[in-house]
Structure formats: C-alpha cells, structure tokens
Amino acid sequence: MQERIDSTADGIAAELRQWIASGTLSDGARLVERELAERFAVSRIPLREALRKLEAQGLIAIHPNRGAVVRTLTLADVDEIYSLRMLLEGDAIFQAVKRMDEETLVRASLVHRLLGKAETQEKQGALNREFHELLYAPCGNLRQLNAIRDLRAQVERYERLQATLLADTPAFQHEHASILKACRERDARLAKSMTVTHLATAKRIVGKVVTQALTPR
C-alpha cells in the first residue's frame, strides 16, 4: 500500500523538517524543486511555500542561483539559538509551574520513566521532546511555545547525532528528574534554574558536534 503524503504546504514542510531532523537530509544537502514536486505529487506553488516556511525557521537557506540547501549551523548560530531557548524555555516553565495540574505531572513522570527505558534514538528523541512540551504547555502562550518548537527543530539533528543528549545518559535523566521535582514542589524559580542548566549542558554537547562537523577532514 502506498504511503499517503500530506500535499499541503504545512504537510510538506513537516515532512521535510522530519527528514532534516533525522539526518535523511544532511547539512548542505540540496532541495531540488523538480524532484521534490514529483516526490510529493504537487505543483511548485505549495512546495515553494513549504520551503519558505523552513527558511523562516532557520532550517534551510534559499540562494537565488543555487536553490535551497539544508543550513549548516555555525558555533555562533548555536550560541544564538541556545541563548534564546534559555530565555523562552526558562520563562515558559516558570509560568507553567503556577498553572500545572496533577494530570500534567503524572503524564510527565510517565514520559520520564519511558525515556529511561527507550532503546532507539528516534524513540528517545520523541520522548525527550514530549517531556519538555508537557511541562511548558501550561504557560498558555502559544506564540512562545511555537518559537520554542522552531528553535529546537534547528538543532534537533545535532542532538540526534549525539547519544549523550539522550536517555542512556544518567546525567540528563538526573536533570530531568530535578526539573520534575521542582515542578511537583511548585518551585517556579528552581524549575526555571534547572531548565536553563539543562539547556546549557545540551549547548556544550551540540557545540562539540557542530565543531566536529565544521572541522576539515
């Protein structure tokens, strides 16, 4: 049975975003309009709209003569992205703790346990994303949550290349447990501080991956 593909601009953008995050489209890979239009069975109008969405999210660069390519992040990009993530995610959890209900805490605890048992990087990445989104959601600011999601998407492919960012690392699970404990205790300031510390750890690791990717071989 042939896989059904969402041919809207949003659907195409979501599919391409997943290809970039998983490494199917690597840094510097060209996105050829003709090939992609055939792949998604669409005209170039929704395809170009999808590419513009990815460009706005910082995932690709569109050059007048070369077309679209997957962006290769620099260390300066990583610094900017994580600085913004610390501001936005720190504030999101600070606001969320004040509104967090017991159901959210129970669901986040379950995801945290599953994350510790996940056996594949794909599953680990999905659970890690779900854990943070559950805790941020009660902040109620949809624009802020969308901005957080877009910033995370820009570095997700590097996180998946580095196993130490995932659930098989006790240090990361310990940081998650500390964030969750602060939320349970309704300590908004501590939850924010632990979230910023958690992101600082991720920034150092992603920085190392990006440095390796940029080093000539």
Residue frames as qw, qx, qy, qz and C-alpha x, y, z in Angstrom:
[[0.000, 0.888, 0.461, 0.000, 0.00, 0.00, 0.00],
 [0.421, 0.486, -0.022, 0.765, 1.43, 3.37, -0.99],
 [0.313, -0.416, -0.456, 0.722, 2.11, 5.81, 1.84],
 [0.089, 0.859, 0.435, 0.256, -0.29, 8.74, 1.81],
 [0.451, -0.059, -0.128, 0.882, 1.50, 12.08, 1.90],
 [0.008, 0.838, 0.383, -0.387, 0.01, 15.37, 3.06],
 [0.536, 0.387, 0.340, 0.669, 0.39, 17.58, -0.03],
 [0.090, -0.973, -0.191, -0.092, -0.39, 20.89, 1.67],
 [0.315, 0.739, -0.366, 0.470, 2.44, 23.36, 2.26],
 [0.503, -0.623, 0.440, -0.406, 2.28, 22.65, 6.01],
 [0.971, -0.077, 0.214, -0.076, 2.35, 18.91, 5.41],
 [0.772, 0.517, -0.163, 0.331, 5.30, 19.13, 3.03],
 [0.027, 0.766, -0.418, 0.488, 7.18, 21.38, 5.44],
 [0.736, -0.475, 0.374, -0.304, 6.54, 18.94, 8.30],
 [0.982, 0.138, 0.087, 0.098, 7.84, 16.01, 6.23],
 [0.572, 0.638, -0.250, 0.450, 10.96, 17.88, 5.13],
 [0.298, -0.744, 0.392, -0.451, 11.54, 19.04, 8.72],
 [0.902, -0.290, 0.292, -0.128, 11.49, 15.41, 9.82],
 [0.877, 0.388, -0.054, 0.277, 13.96, 14.45, 7.09],
 [0.239, 0.749, -0.352, 0.508, 16.33, 17.15, 8.30],
 [0.560, -0.620, 0.378, -0.399, 15.92, 16.24, 11.97],
 [0.961, -0.120, 0.246, -0.040, 16.56, 12.55, 11.28],
 [0.345, -0.567, 0.595, 0.454, 19.58, 13.21, 9.07],
 [0.681, 0.434, 0.571, 0.148, 17.90, 11.91, 5.90],
 [0.387, 0.843, 0.055, 0.370, 18.71, 15.37, 4.54],
 [0.710, -0.340, -0.164, 0.595, 22.16, 16.20, 5.86],
 [0.155, -0.802, 0.026, 0.576, 23.89, 19.56, 6.23],
 [0.043, -0.504, 0.519, 0.689, 24.43, 21.18, 2.84],
 [0.367, 0.275, 0.864, 0.208, 22.03, 18.84, 1.02],
 [0.162, 0.065, -0.320, -0.931, 20.28, 20.46, -1.94],
 [0.415, 0.428, 0.704, -0.386, 16.48, 20.51, -2.10],
 [0.051, -0.041, 0.632, 0.772, 15.74, 20.29, -5.82],
 [0.482, 0.219, 0.233, -0.816, 12.27, 21.66, -6.54],
 [0.633, 0.233, -0.519, -0.526, 11.56, 19.42, -9.52],
 [0.409, 0.082, -0.900, 0.124, 12.47, 16.25, -7.60],
 [0.082, 0.130, 0.711, -0.686, 10.53, 17.25, -4.52],
 [0.539, 0.207, -0.028, -0.816, 7.46, 18.26, -6.55],
 [0.641, 0.142, -0.684, -0.319, 7.47, 14.78, -8.08],
 [0.262, 0.037, -0.879, 0.397, 8.03, 13.13, -4.71],
 [0.176, 0.262, 0.608, -0.729, 5.06, 14.91, -3.12],
 [0.175, 0.461, 0.785, 0.374, 2.98, 14.91, -6.30],
 [0.014, -0.838, -0.357, 0.413, 2.34, 18.65, -6.10],
 [0.442, 0.813, 0.080, 0.371, 2.90, 21.76, -8.15],
 [0.552, 0.177, -0.310, 0.754, 5.77, 24.03, -7.26],
 [0.229, -0.663, -0.043, -0.712, 3.47, 26.57, -5.59],
 [0.767, -0.607, -0.033, -0.203, 2.81, 24.64, -2.32],
 [0.880, -0.016, -0.149, 0.451, 6.36, 23.30, -2.45],
 [0.348, 0.475, -0.135, 0.797, 7.88, 26.78, -2.59],
 [0.461, -0.690, 0.002, -0.558, 5.61, 27.88, 0.26],
 [0.916, -0.377, -0.112, 0.079, 6.85, 24.92, 2.31],
 [0.722, 0.191, -0.143, 0.650, 10.46, 25.85, 1.58],
 [0.010, 0.648, -0.083, 0.757, 9.82, 29.43, 2.66],
 [0.725, -0.623, -0.053, -0.288, 8.45, 28.11, 5.95],
 [0.913, -0.177, -0.094, 0.356, 11.61, 26.08, 6.51],
 [0.459, 0.454, -0.099, 0.757, 13.75, 29.09, 5.62],
 [0.309, -0.720, 0.025, -0.620, 11.88, 31.22, 8.17],
 [0.858, -0.504, -0.004, -0.095, 12.53, 28.52, 10.78],
 [0.149, -0.813, 0.560, 0.051, 16.26, 28.62, 10.04],
 [0.846, -0.097, 0.524, 0.028, 16.44, 25.06, 8.71],
 [0.705, 0.348, 0.412, 0.461, 17.34, 25.83, 5.10],
 [0.090, -0.603, 0.151, 0.778, 18.88, 28.65, 3.09],
 [0.619, 0.632, 0.460, 0.081, 17.46, 29.71, -0.29],
 [0.310, -0.469, 0.335, 0.756, 20.01, 31.16, -2.72],
 [0.489, 0.633, -0.021, -0.600, 18.93, 32.94, -5.94],
 [0.506, 0.554, -0.575, -0.326, 21.11, 30.83, -8.24],
 [0.138, 0.277, -0.943, 0.125, 21.73, 27.67, -6.23],
 [0.640, -0.356, -0.551, -0.400, 18.24, 27.00, -4.89],
 [0.641, -0.640, 0.163, -0.392, 17.54, 25.65, -1.41],
 [0.592, 0.257, -0.708, 0.287, 20.07, 23.82, 0.77],
 [0.713, -0.597, -0.360, 0.072, 19.97, 22.49, 4.32],
 [0.041, -0.902, 0.279, -0.326, 21.72, 25.01, 6.58],
 [0.749, -0.004, -0.481, 0.457, 24.93, 24.08, 8.32],
 [0.400, -0.904, -0.130, -0.074, 24.92, 25.73, 11.72],
 [0.426, 0.540, -0.432, 0.583, 27.96, 27.61, 12.99],
 [0.437, -0.247, -0.645, 0.577, 29.02, 27.96, 16.61],
 [0.091, 0.006, 0.117, -0.989, 27.59, 31.49, 16.52],
 [0.558, -0.223, -0.487, -0.634, 24.24, 30.02, 15.42],
 [0.620, -0.272, -0.719, 0.158, 24.34, 27.53, 18.28],
 [0.246, -0.133, -0.452, 0.847, 25.10, 30.30, 20.76],
 [0.298, -0.074, -0.104, -0.946, 22.21, 32.42, 19.49],
 [0.623, -0.228, -0.617, -0.423, 19.74, 29.53, 19.41],
 [0.585, -0.297, -0.688, 0.310, 20.51, 28.32, 22.91],
 [0.096, -0.038, -0.316, 0.943, 20.55, 31.83, 24.35],
 [0.470, -0.136, -0.229, -0.841, 17.02, 32.29, 23.03],
 [0.673, -0.222, -0.688, -0.155, 15.99, 28.82, 24.18],
 [0.390, -0.152, -0.647, 0.638, 17.18, 29.55, 27.71],
 [0.167, 0.012, 0.154, -0.974, 15.15, 32.75, 27.80],
 [0.591, -0.080, -0.360, -0.717, 11.99, 31.30, 26.28],
 [0.702, -0.158, -0.692, -0.057, 12.03, 27.87, 27.91],
 [0.290, -0.050, -0.624, 0.724, 13.10, 29.22, 31.28],
 [0.306, -0.001, 0.146, -0.941, 10.20, 31.67, 31.26],
 [0.640, -0.093, -0.539, -0.540, 7.77, 29.07, 29.88],
 [0.607, -0.203, -0.748, 0.175, 8.35, 26.63, 32.73],
 [0.107, -0.034, -0.468, 0.877, 8.38, 29.46, 35.30],
 [0.467, -0.019, -0.052, -0.883, 4.90, 30.49, 34.15],
 [0.663, -0.053, -0.658, -0.352, 3.73, 26.89, 33.68],
 [0.336, -0.038, -0.823, 0.457, 4.54, 25.75, 37.21],
 [0.219, 0.052, 0.375, -0.899, 1.98, 28.22, 38.56],
 [0.676, 0.160, -0.081, -0.715, -0.77, 26.59, 36.45],
 [0.360, 0.250, -0.887, -0.145, 0.37, 22.96, 36.32],
 [0.800, -0.261, 0.086, -0.533, -2.23, 20.37, 37.32],
 [0.631, -0.362, 0.680, -0.093, -1.71, 16.90, 38.71],
 [0.871, 0.393, 0.292, -0.039, -2.55, 15.21, 35.40],
 [0.466, 0.827, -0.299, 0.101, 0.32, 17.04, 33.68],
 [0.247, -0.677, 0.669, -0.182, 2.74, 15.97, 36.41],
 [0.805, -0.055, 0.577, -0.129, 1.60, 12.35, 36.18],
 [0.798, 0.593, 0.105, 0.019, 1.97, 12.32, 32.38],
 [0.249, 0.846, -0.448, 0.148, 5.40, 13.96, 32.55],
 [0.508, -0.505, 0.678, -0.165, 6.51, 11.41, 35.17],
 [0.880, 0.202, 0.426, -0.059, 5.37, 8.56, 32.92],
 [0.635, 0.757, -0.119, 0.099, 7.22, 10.00, 29.91],
 [0.103, -0.797, 0.573, -0.163, 10.32, 10.44, 32.09],
 [0.707, -0.259, 0.651, -0.097, 10.22, 6.74, 33.05],
 [0.842, 0.462, 0.278, 0.012, 9.66, 5.64, 29.46],
 [0.345, 0.885, -0.307, 0.066, 12.54, 7.84, 28.34],
 [0.349, -0.644, 0.675, -0.094, 14.86, 5.97, 30.68],
 [0.719, -0.009, 0.694, -0.029, 13.86, 2.67, 29.05],
 [0.657, 0.703, -0.004, -0.274, 13.74, 3.72, 25.38],
 [0.800, -0.180, 0.461, 0.340, 16.06, 1.65, 23.20],
 [0.573, 0.461, 0.374, 0.565, 16.26, 3.66, 19.98],
 [0.248, -0.170, -0.038, 0.953, 17.49, 7.19, 19.39],
 [0.184, -0.353, -0.488, -0.777, 14.33, 8.02, 17.47],
 [0.527, -0.609, -0.584, -0.104, 12.13, 6.98, 20.41],
 [0.514, -0.399, -0.320, 0.689, 14.40, 8.75, 22.89],
 [0.138, 0.065, 0.167, 0.974, 14.26, 11.96, 20.87],
 [0.336, -0.484, -0.536, -0.605, 10.45, 11.84, 20.65],
 [0.592, -0.595, -0.526, 0.142, 10.04, 11.21, 24.38],
 [0.440, -0.235, -0.176, 0.849, 12.55, 13.91, 25.29],
 [0.054, -0.238, -0.292, -0.925, 10.60, 16.41, 23.18],
 [0.486, -0.545, -0.577, -0.367, 7.28, 15.26, 24.70],
 [0.563, -0.430, -0.496, 0.502, 8.64, 15.59, 28.26],
 [0.229, -0.167, -0.076, 0.956, 9.56, 19.24, 27.79],
 [0.210, -0.294, -0.446, -0.819, 6.44, 20.14, 25.82],
 [0.505, -0.550, -0.662, -0.059, 4.22, 18.70, 28.56],
 [0.471, -0.478, -0.379, 0.637, 5.90, 20.84, 31.19],
 [0.144, -0.095, 0.131, 0.976, 5.88, 24.02, 29.09],
 [0.086, -0.451, -0.712, -0.530, 2.30, 23.75, 27.78],
 [0.266, -0.726, -0.600, 0.206, 0.53, 25.15, 30.88],
 [0.259, -0.294, -0.018, 0.920, 2.25, 28.52, 30.34],
 [0.342, 0.700, 0.579, -0.241, -0.55, 29.11, 27.83],
 [0.128, 0.774, -0.228, -0.577, 1.46, 31.30, 25.43],
 [0.864, 0.355, 0.354, 0.048, 1.06, 29.64, 22.03],
 [0.456, 0.857, -0.210, 0.118, 3.44, 32.02, 20.23],
 [0.264, -0.725, 0.622, -0.132, 6.12, 31.31, 22.82],
 [0.790, -0.101, 0.603, -0.058, 5.58, 27.54, 22.55],
 [0.781, 0.602, 0.156, 0.064, 5.77, 27.71, 18.74],
 [0.204, 0.883, -0.403, 0.127, 9.00, 29.73, 18.93],
 [0.528, -0.511, 0.671, -0.101, 10.48, 27.13, 21.30],
 [0.861, 0.207, 0.464, -0.014, 9.49, 24.36, 18.91],
 [0.613, 0.783, -0.058, 0.087, 11.07, 26.15, 15.94],
 [0.048, -0.823, 0.551, -0.132, 14.33, 26.78, 17.79],
 [0.700, -0.288, 0.649, -0.076, 14.51, 23.17, 18.92],
 [0.851, 0.457, 0.257, -0.017, 13.98, 21.99, 15.34],
 [0.372, 0.869, -0.323, 0.042, 17.08, 23.90, 14.23],
 [0.057, -0.634, 0.751, -0.175, 19.39, 21.84, 16.48],
 [0.878, -0.117, 0.314, -0.343, 17.47, 18.59, 16.72],
 [0.881, 0.411, -0.235, 0.025, 19.52, 16.89, 14.03],
 [0.285, 0.598, -0.620, 0.420, 22.70, 17.53, 16.02],
 [0.563, -0.384, 0.520, -0.514, 21.10, 16.24, 19.20],
 [0.959, 0.094, 0.121, -0.238, 20.21, 13.00, 17.47],
 [0.689, 0.540, -0.437, 0.204, 23.79, 12.59, 16.28],
 [0.114, 0.475, -0.661, 0.570, 25.00, 12.77, 19.87],
 [0.629, -0.318, -0.705, -0.080, 23.84, 9.89, 22.07],
 [0.345, -0.128, -0.584, 0.724, 24.89, 11.71, 25.25],
 [0.267, -0.114, 0.032, -0.957, 21.91, 14.02, 24.84],
 [0.661, -0.176, -0.508, -0.524, 19.51, 11.11, 25.09],
 [0.762, -0.507, 0.017, -0.402, 18.05, 8.85, 27.73],
 [0.924, -0.030, -0.290, 0.249, 21.01, 6.49, 28.05],
 [0.345, 0.423, -0.374, 0.749, 22.92, 9.28, 29.82],
 [0.449, -0.534, -0.643, 0.317, 22.28, 9.26, 33.58],
 [0.217, -0.227, -0.160, 0.936, 23.25, 12.94, 33.86],
 [0.229, -0.157, -0.379, -0.883, 20.49, 14.03, 31.51],
 [0.523, -0.452, -0.688, -0.220, 17.91, 11.85, 33.21],
 [0.433, -0.389, -0.510, 0.633, 19.04, 13.26, 36.55],
 [0.015, -0.073, 0.040, 0.996, 18.49, 16.80, 35.24],
 [0.409, -0.314, -0.577, -0.633, 15.02, 15.82, 34.01],
 [0.539, -0.453, -0.690, 0.168, 14.23, 14.36, 37.45],
 [0.291, -0.280, -0.326, 0.855, 15.36, 17.58, 39.13],
 [0.185, -0.097, -0.277, -0.938, 13.15, 19.70, 36.85],
 [0.522, -0.373, -0.670, -0.374, 10.20, 17.41, 37.51],
 [0.485, -0.391, -0.620, 0.478, 10.78, 17.53, 41.29],
 [0.094, -0.144, -0.128, 0.977, 10.82, 21.33, 41.24],
 [0.365, -0.214, -0.461, -0.780, 7.53, 21.31, 39.32],
 [0.555, -0.408, -0.724, -0.028, 5.96, 18.94, 41.84],
 [0.420, -0.416, -0.464, 0.660, 7.05, 21.22, 44.67],
 [0.135, 0.909, 0.371, 0.131, 5.66, 24.25, 42.82],
 [0.439, -0.652, 0.148, 0.600, 9.07, 25.90, 42.95],
 [0.583, 0.791, 0.183, 0.025, 8.92, 28.00, 39.78],
 [0.017, 0.911, -0.406, -0.076, 12.31, 29.65, 40.32],
 [0.515, -0.401, 0.748, 0.123, 14.10, 26.32, 40.80],
 [0.737, 0.408, 0.537, 0.044, 12.31, 24.78, 37.79],
 [0.416, 0.908, -0.053, -0.017, 13.50, 27.70, 35.67],
 [0.196, -0.788, 0.579, 0.071, 17.06, 27.46, 37.00],
 [0.651, -0.147, 0.739, 0.088, 17.23, 23.70, 36.39],
 [0.694, 0.622, 0.363, 0.014, 15.82, 24.10, 32.87],
 [0.249, 0.930, -0.270, -0.033, 18.45, 26.72, 31.99],
 [0.396, -0.580, 0.709, 0.064, 21.19, 24.46, 33.42],
 [0.755, 0.192, 0.627, 0.020, 19.82, 21.56, 31.38],
 [0.588, 0.798, 0.132, 0.021, 19.93, 23.64, 28.19],
 [0.037, -0.877, 0.474, 0.070, 23.47, 24.82, 28.98],
 [0.611, -0.274, 0.736, 0.103, 24.57, 21.18, 29.14],
 [0.715, 0.500, 0.485, 0.066, 22.92, 20.49, 25.78],
 [0.306, 0.941, -0.117, -0.082, 24.53, 23.59, 24.29],
 [0.281, -0.694, 0.643, 0.158, 28.03, 22.41, 25.21],
 [0.644, 0.000, 0.755, 0.124, 27.44, 19.00, 23.67],
 [0.596, 0.719, 0.356, 0.018, 25.84, 20.33, 20.49],
 [0.072, 0.937, -0.296, -0.174, 28.69, 22.83, 20.19],
 [0.441, -0.447, 0.746, 0.220, 31.17, 19.95, 20.16],
 [0.653, 0.352, 0.662, 0.106, 29.18, 18.15, 17.45],
 [0.408, 0.902, 0.130, -0.059, 28.99, 21.28, 15.30],
 [0.161, -0.819, 0.502, 0.225, 32.73, 21.91, 15.77],
 [0.567, -0.154, 0.779, 0.219, 33.47, 18.38, 14.58],
 [0.593, 0.611, 0.522, 0.044, 31.17, 18.83, 11.59],
 [0.257, 0.962, -0.045, -0.076, 32.93, 22.07, 10.61],
 [0.425, -0.658, 0.557, 0.276, 36.46, 20.69, 11.04],
 [0.623, 0.569, -0.443, -0.303, 38.06, 19.79, 7.67],
 [0.867, -0.237, 0.438, -0.013, 38.99, 16.13, 7.34]]
